[in-house]
Amino acid sequence: MRNRSFGKRFMRTMMALAVGGSAFQLSGCDPSVRSSLLNGLSSTTTSLADTLIAAFFVSLQNDGTSTTGGTASGVTTTF
């Protein structure tokens, strides 16, 4: 149990250092490179959020029906 809480604290600390270190690294970067990097991160984050939201609503629309296989006559069984 103690190892798990240490692992969580360690990962949180490392993530905070990574995010904080990235901000300091970008401050000394060439403005065009910084702009390009931030635009790429922005578009990636936006598309990821859109994908996750769309997947959430698709899962809500699933009404529990499942279509499986078929027969030689092309009749599909739904249950």
MOMOVEN-V29808 format. One record per backbone hydrogen bond with DSSP energy under -0.5 kcal/mol. NH is the residue of the N-H (numbers start at 1). CO is the residue of the C=O. If there is no record, write none. Layout:
nh = (NH | NH)
co = (CO | CO)
This chain:
nh = (5 | 6 | 7 | 8 | 9 | 10 | 11 | 12 | 13 | 14 | 15 | 16 | 17 | 18 | 19 | 20 | 21 | 22 | 23 | 24 | 25 | 26 | 27 | 28 | 28 | 29 | 34 | 35 | 36 | 37 | 38 | 39 | 40 | 41 | 42 | 43 | 44 | 45 | 46 | 47 | 48 | 49 | 50 | 51 | 52 | 53 | 54 | 55 | 56 | 57 | 58 | 59 | 60 | 61 | 62 | 68 | 68 | 71 | 74 | 77 | 78 | 79)
co = (1 | 2 | 3 | 4 | 5 | 6 | 7 | 8 | 9 | 10 | 11 | 12 | 13 | 14 | 15 | 16 | 17 | 18 | 19 | 20 | 21 | 22 | 23 | 24 | 25 | 26 | 30 | 31 | 32 | 33 | 34 | 35 | 36 | 37 | 38 | 39 | 40 | 41 | 42 | 43 | 44 | 45 | 46 | 47 | 48 | 49 | 50 | 51 | 52 | 53 | 54 | 55 | 56 | 57 | 58 | 66 | 77 | 75 | 71 | 68 | 76 | 66)
